[in-house]
């Protein structure tokens, strides 16, 4: 069967798939549609990067003291403060943002019930040019951190709500 015939056959199959909401039909339709693509979905939608990371916090003022006070992140005044049904703040972290959301946390926010090493927990990673000033600040504030197990110049630490941050030095990815 030629490529053109296979493509035409796949397109006929996709058009004739029943439009039912059960999972097996959706999966079959998705497989058939993927078979007809010449580009990946990521290429088609042209991903530009991470816009923001949402972080749940229990006390917005306490989180602002950590992210704004200790880490020095600045508020993005352009983001809506009054359009959401909960308190929050948008903070610049390089060209991206952290969205602090004061909401009930569905995860356990007690460090004793989370992995000791943040690299074994969900986290987000920030690239920096110099990590030592951060390590010095964490030590001054008695905030525990662990070094990356991979040997990279990276550390993991937690915010007041037990969210894990990874900070790695020297990654040039842009």
Phi, psi and omega in degrees: 000132180286163178299318180297317178294321179296318179297315179298319179296316179297319179296322177297318180299314181299315181297327185267000178294139178294145181267068179248147188276003183290155188299320183294322178292318178298319180294319179296315179297317180297318178297318180295320180291321178297326181294335182268351183284143172260340177242156173288161178300320178302321178289322181294318183272352177054068179303133181258342181140187178273123179282310178202163174243127179270131182233123179279136177226154180272326185223106186300320180296318178296318179293323177295324177297323180286301185287318180275313183286301183288307185277342176079021179286140183263147178288140172269105184289348181281342184278149183292130179257332188249007184263354181251153184277024178209162178283151179186179177207147177251123183241137176287134173225087191069223179275357179254184181225157166251131176255106175281128181235116178277097184216160173299133183272121179285347179263160176289121182260023179252120186304327183293343179257006180248160177303141179298317179267120183300338178292348177256014180233164176296143184198168169238155188241138179240133177268138178227162177275328181223120184267336186301319177300326177292315178302317178299316180294318178297318179295319177300323182270004182056041176261120183293145175213160174232149178280153177300138179283347182278349183092354176293158174283081183215150176228159176236137176209169185244148174278179182299341179258014175076012172287139184264135173245138170249138175233126183238140181264135167082012176278121175257098182245359179245000000 
